[in-house]
Every structure is written in C-alpha cells, then in structure tokens.
Amino acid sequence: MRLSEKKIDYLCGKIFQEMAKSKVCVLTRAQGPVVEAMKKVILDDLKIEDDLDEEVHRILEEHQEEIRARGADYHTMFKKTKSLLARERKLVL
C-alpha cells in the first residue's frame, strides 16, 4: 500500500506528538522542522523503492520472451527479482 504525501505528513505529525509526550527522548527543535525531516526520510525511501520497481520492470521486460516460454508468473518473478536486487544493494524494504 502506497501512502499519499498528505498521509505521510499526518503520520509524521502524530509520531512527533507521541515522541514529545514520551519521557524517552527530549526534543530540542520545533515540530515543523522535525516533521519535515521525517517526511523527507520517508519520501526518499519510497523513491528508492519506486526506482527499484522501475528497474525490475525493465529487467523483466527484457526477458519477457524467456519468462513466457518457461511459463513463469510475472508477479512471482517481479517479487523474486526485486528481493534479489534489494538484498544485493543492502536495501530494507
């Protein structure tokens, strides 16, 4: 499930509020900059995954004939290829 930017903004705000209430951490910055930094990290991570998805689609398209000839399921091949590339690149998805 993909999250909209609005939903990410909302969740980051909620996380900030919970962190502010907790006695585990001390926040030394205002909510705005912290939430923006959190959003940037999440959006950057989602961009990396989107780029990986595009690369997997290109790879599978290049091998489309072989995939069909072997009767392989595209969705299964997509998941396996994505998992392999993520592991090689030490990405956590």
ABEGO torsion letter per residue (X at the ends): XBBBAAAAAAAAAAAAAAAAABAABBBABBAAAAAAAAAAAAAAAAAAAAAAAAAAAAAAAAAAAAAAAAGBBAAAAAAAAAAAAAAAAGBBX
